[in-house]
Amino acid sequence: NPPYIAHEDADIDPHVFQHEPHLALFAADEGLHCLKKWSRHLPEILKPKCIAIFEIGRKQGAAAKAVFEQLQIFSSVE
């Protein structure tokens, strides 16, 4: 569960914002920096017929899907 919230995202639960370390919440590149960085290592660490699951923001679906599709290692990306 990498940090995935964009620094500019104003739609954050106040309780989360006040009590979670910002390092654990916010990432560069519209919140996708860690997802992009970590996903590049998946081809070398995943075994056949495995899945990868990342928590993402509700507005990041299309962008995250594109990151995983570009890897061209998954039979399905949802």
C-alpha positions in Angstrom: 0.0 0.0 0.0 2.2 2.8 -1.2 1.4 6.5 -0.7 -1.0 7.4 -3.5 -2.6 10.7 -2.7 -1.7 13.7 -4.9 -0.3 16.6 -3.1 -3.0 18.8 -4.6 -5.9 16.5 -3.6 -8.2 18.4 -1.3 -10.7 15.5 -0.9 -9.0 13.8 2.1 -10.8 12.7 5.2 -9.8 15.2 8.0 -9.2 12.4 10.5 -6.8 10.7 8.1 -5.1 13.9 7.2 -4.5 14.8 10.9 -3.4 11.4 12.2 -1.5 9.7 9.4 2.1 10.6 8.6 2.1 12.6 5.4 4.9 10.5 4.1 2.5 7.6 4.1 -0.2 9.4 2.3 1.2 11.7 -0.4 3.1 10.9 -3.6 4.4 13.0 -6.5 3.3 12.6 -10.1 -0.4 13.1 -9.2 -0.1 10.4 -6.5 1.2 7.8 -8.9 5.0 8.0 -8.3 5.3 5.0 -6.0 2.8 2.9 -8.0 4.9 3.5 -11.2 8.2 2.9 -9.5 7.1 -0.3 -7.7 5.2 -1.7 -10.6 8.4 -1.8 -12.7 9.7 -4.5 -10.4 6.7 -6.8 -10.7 7.9 -8.8 -13.7 11.0 -9.9 -11.8 9.2 -10.8 -8.5 5.8 -12.2 -9.5 5.3 -15.9 -10.1 3.1 -17.2 -12.8 -0.7 -16.9 -12.1 -0.1 -14.3 -9.4 -1.9 -11.0 -8.9 -0.7 -7.6 -7.8 -3.0 -5.4 -5.8 -2.4 -1.7 -5.0 -4.6 0.7 -3.2 -5.3 3.8 -5.4 -7.4 6.9 -5.2 -10.9 6.8 -6.6 -10.0 9.2 -9.4 -6.8 7.3 -10.4 -8.4 4.2 -11.9 -7.7 4.9 -15.6 -4.1 6.2 -15.0 -3.3 3.2 -12.7 -4.7 0.8 -15.3 -2.6 2.3 -18.0 0.6 1.8 -15.8 -0.1 -1.9 -15.4 -1.2 -2.5 -19.0 2.1 -1.0 -20.2 4.0 -3.7 -18.4 2.4 -6.3 -20.7 2.7 -9.1 -18.2 -0.9 -9.4 -17.0 -3.7 -11.3 -18.7 -6.2 -8.9 -17.2 -6.0 -5.4 -15.5 -9.0 -4.2 -13.5 
